[in-house]
């Protein structure tokens, strides 16, 4: 299926101010959690992205009414009447599996098409099922569908083998209406988990410990609608900071929570970039080469896997040799082949990629295979010699709101060529 493409002029020094949008990976679980109340929930600062539109489609299919205007999303789940998320919807966005917990808590049962893997890995759900079963949920998998049901949810003791973000979120949203107390140990600690705890508690839940490895949920009888503002997107913010370094520019990124991007700031400083943090904005000015450094992706607060491709793009032009180790996903090096087409010198040894810095990348015809690989190639095109044609922009649309406008305002020269029907 052909997708839109970007034609990007290289060697454009970017400078100015850019404001990050709300976080996609916070908004998706928050949207799913609105199913838990029989009222209306207003989410502010929701980014207008294709993943968000797909989740709105899922909620509509389940019977919720939604209204999305100027980044404010109103979800009325009083009219919830469905219980199946079909294959077509699941294929559009695997994050739809986040309705599992809320639907079991609200409706007692749900049927979702097994989410397909995606470019970066098989994305199993064994930890989701392990936790839900501890709460009394029966899970059946057949004909490519997952059927989950529970007569009565009861609190349980759950130990996650992997601090899975999605599994932590599905267990939290199932446990809030369970009878008794649930403990989740080895829980994911990402900021998006804390944002979900904050929404749930505003709805009347009793959740504590998000952001640490141990989360305690005391079940309540009922939850109500509320209002909540989505946290800023730490991955979008990090992407913009890298754009400043790669183009030798000067960019101030607004609407950031500095603590959420501390691993990114630390690595940029290690490479010699000048990063100044001032309240809710971070500024990066950089001239000349960055010194090479190594990266190892880990669960939060370790270095985020969602920034790995963008940092690899940066390191292709660093002074020296870098090693990037991807410990979270088993197939998150698809951007390597495309970066190599642009003149990068990278070899892959299992989970590690060894990058020898080159003076500059060259424009080429390249293709985005997934969201963050697309972001990495977008940044590379802005820094490379000559022009680049970047195919597969639909992947980038999933995670970056108003990317063209934001980058044109910083001085980028790019055109979007819409796919021919
Ligand atoms: C969330 O995915 C994010 N997506 C991902 O962002 C992010 O990369 C990931 O967390 C890690 O931070 C959303 O929040 C919508 P995991 P999720 O469960 O929840 C394995 C992006 O680019 N695993 O923490 O699916 C899994 O295969 C996306 O915005 C199991 O083995 O991630 C992976 O190797 C990409 N069994 C690792 O754990 C399970 O039951 C981490 O997965 C669940 C996960």
Boltz pocket constraint, residues with backbone or C-beta under 6 A from the ligand:
constraints:
  - pocket:
      binder: B
      contacts: [[A, 24], [A, 25], [A, 26], [A, 28], [A, 95], [A, 121], [A, 122], [A, 123], [A, 124], [A, 125], [A, 126], [A, 127], [A, 128], [A, 129], [A, 162], [A, 163], [A, 164], [A, 165], [A, 166], [A, 167], [A, 188], [A, 305], [A, 306], [A, 327], [A, 328], [A, 329], [A, 330], [A, 371], [A, 372], [A, 399]]
      max_distance: 6.0
